[in-house]
Amino acid sequence: MKVCIIDTGTANLNSVRQALIRLGVDPVISHDPDVLGSADRLVFPGVGSAEAAMGGVNSRGLASFLRQTKIPLLGICLGMQCLGASSSEVPEGSKLEKIDCLGIVPGRVLLLDSKGGRLPHMGWNTVTHVDHPLFEGIRQDSYFYFDHSYAMELGPYAIGTTQYGTKFTSALGRGNFMGVQFHPEKSGACGARLLKNFLDNF
């Protein structure tokens, strides 16, 4: 199986790469659409800001490829947020009201209303999920590791939700596109099982 990690130039890719290696896969890291198009699975990790991630997507000519691909794709953290319609995570002092994202799912990414809780939302929290192959063999309300201040609103493609002040989409699925707000590569046995499900079930 050929697994490609999408390099937008903004993410630390090594932790995801090492998690996949532990599952017996040696992934290829690339931003070349021809290389990515030959993959059996695509992983879209992200760390940093929506502006930087989408800037990397657009400057590397990846937007059209990502919107059209039929290859199973898993977005992680900011990578999942980029699958949405837009993000309100704009640079300080910017005149922009939002950052346009890929629009693969209609959800908006908004500053998380933590109801007074600390931001970023960092640490372990539970995920309540629907019956979906990505969560096969994972107990309801299992704990996963989060590190984010923005989150996707609830919508029709949410397959997992988490409560931190406000309930938000912590996992999504639409056809071959999937995403998780948490970091499976940092989430112990449950995270490893979710990554294995992504490799095996699609």
C-alpha positions in Angstrom: 0.0 0.0 0.0 1.3 3.5 -0.9 0.5 6.1 1.6 1.3 9.8 0.9 1.5 12.5 3.5 0.6 15.9 1.9 3.3 18.5 2.5 1.8 22.0 2.5 5.1 23.4 3.9 3.5 24.3 7.3 3.3 21.1 9.3 5.7 19.0 11.3 5.1 15.8 9.5 7.4 13.5 11.4 5.1 12.5 14.2 2.4 11.4 11.7 5.1 9.6 9.6 6.4 7.7 12.7 2.9 6.7 13.7 2.3 5.2 10.2 5.7 3.5 10.3 4.7 1.8 13.6 1.7 0.4 11.7 4.0 -1.1 9.0 3.7 1.6 6.4 6.6 3.8 5.2 4.8 6.8 3.8 6.0 9.2 1.1 6.0 12.9 1.9 5.2 15.0 -1.2 3.4 18.1 -2.6 3.6 16.8 -6.2 0.0 16.1 -7.4 1.4 13.4 -9.7 3.0 11.6 -6.8 0.0 12.1 -4.6 -2.3 10.9 -7.3 -0.6 7.5 -7.3 -1.3 6.9 -3.6 -3.7 4.4 -2.1 -4.3 6.6 0.9 -3.6 10.4 1.5 -3.0 11.9 4.9 -3.4 15.7 5.2 -1.9 16.9 8.6 -1.7 20.5 9.6 -0.1 22.6 12.3 -0.2 26.4 12.5 -2.7 28.8 10.9 -5.4 28.4 8.3 -3.8 31.2 6.3 -0.5 29.4 6.1 -2.0 26.0 5.4 -4.3 27.2 2.6 -1.5 29.4 1.3 0.6 26.2 1.0 -2.2 24.4 -0.7 -2.8 27.1 -3.2 0.9 28.0 -3.9 1.7 24.4 -4.6 -1.2 23.9 -6.9 -2.9 21.3 -4.7 -6.4 22.8 -4.3 -8.0 21.4 -7.5 -6.3 18.0 -6.9 -7.6 17.8 -3.4 -11.1 18.7 -4.3 -11.3 16.2 -7.1 -9.4 13.2 -5.7 -11.2 9.9 -5.2 -8.4 8.5 -3.1 -9.3 8.0 0.6 -8.0 11.1 2.5 -7.7 11.7 6.2 -7.3 15.3 7.4 -5.7 15.7 10.8 -6.3 18.8 13.0 -5.8 21.8 10.8 -5.8 19.4 7.8 -9.4 18.5 8.7 -10.3 22.2 9.1 -9.0 22.9 5.6 -11.7 20.5 4.3 -14.4 22.9 5.4 -15.8 26.0 3.7 -14.0 28.7 5.6 -12.0 29.5 8.7 -12.4 32.6 10.8 -8.7 32.2 11.9 -7.5 35.4 10.1 -4.2 37.1 10.9 -4.3 39.8 13.6 -4.9 43.1 12.0 -6.1 41.6 8.7 -9.0 43.1 6.9 -10.1 39.6 5.9 -13.2 38.2 7.6 -12.4 34.6 6.8 -9.9 32.3 5.0 -11.5 30.4 2.2 -10.8 26.7 2.5 -11.4 23.7 0.2 -15.2 23.5 0.6 -15.3 19.7 0.5 -17.7 19.9 3.5 -19.9 23.0 4.2 -18.8 23.5 7.8 -17.3 26.7 9.0 -14.3 26.8 11.3 -14.8 29.2 14.2 -13.0 30.3 17.3 -14.0 27.7 19.9 -16.4 29.0 22.5 -14.9 27.3 25.5 -17.3 29.0 27.9 -14.4 30.3 30.0 -12.2 27.3 29.6 -8.6 27.7 28.6 -7.6 28.1 24.9 -6.1 26.4 23.2 -8.1 23.3 24.0 -5.1 21.1 24.8 -5.1 17.6 26.3 -7.3 14.6 26.4 -11.0 14.6 25.7 -13.7 12.2 24.7 -15.1 11.7 21.2 -18.7 10.5 20.8 -19.0 8.9 17.4 -21.5 7.4 15.1 -21.2 4.0 13.5 -18.5 4.6 10.9 -15.6 2.4 9.6 -13.1 4.9 10.9 -14.1 4.1 14.5 -14.4 0.4 14.1 -13.3 -1.3 17.3 -13.0 1.9 19.2 -15.2 2.3 22.3 -17.7 5.1 22.5 -16.4 8.1 24.3 -12.8 7.1 24.1 -10.1 9.7 24.8 -8.0 11.4 22.1 -5.4 14.1 22.3 -6.4 17.6 21.2 -4.5 20.9 20.6 -6.5 23.6 18.9 -8.3 27.0 19.4 -10.6 26.8 16.4 -13.1 24.1 15.6 -15.6 23.2 12.9 -19.3 23.8 13.7 -21.7 20.9 13.8 -23.0 19.8 10.5 -24.4 16.9 8.5 -21.0 15.3 7.9 -20.0 15.1 11.6 -19.2 11.5 12.5 -17.7 12.4 15.9 -18.4 15.2 18.4 -16.6 16.6 21.4 -17.7 18.9 24.2 -15.3 21.7 25.4 -17.6 24.5 26.4 -19.4 24.1 23.1 -20.0 20.9 21.3 -18.0 20.8 18.0 -17.2 18.4 15.1 -14.2 16.3 16.1 -14.5 13.9 13.2 -16.1 14.1 9.8 -16.8 11.9 6.9 -18.0 12.6 3.4 -17.4 9.9 0.9 -13.6 9.3 0.5 -12.9 12.4 2.7 -12.5 12.0 6.4 -11.1 14.3 9.1 -10.3 14.3 12.8 -9.7 17.4 14.9 -7.6 15.5 17.4 -4.2 14.0 16.8 -4.4 10.2 16.4 -0.6 10.0 16.2 -0.5 11.3 19.8 -3.5 9.4 21.1 -2.1 6.1 22.1 -3.9 2.8 21.3 -7.1 4.5 20.2 -5.3 6.8 17.8 -3.3 3.9 16.4 -6.5 1.9 15.9 -8.1 4.8 14.1 -5.1 5.1 11.7 -5.2 1.4 11.1 -8.9 1.6 10.3 -8.2 4.3 7.8 -5.6 2.1 6.1 -7.6 -1.1 6.2 -11.3 -0.1 5.8 -11.5 2.1 2.7 
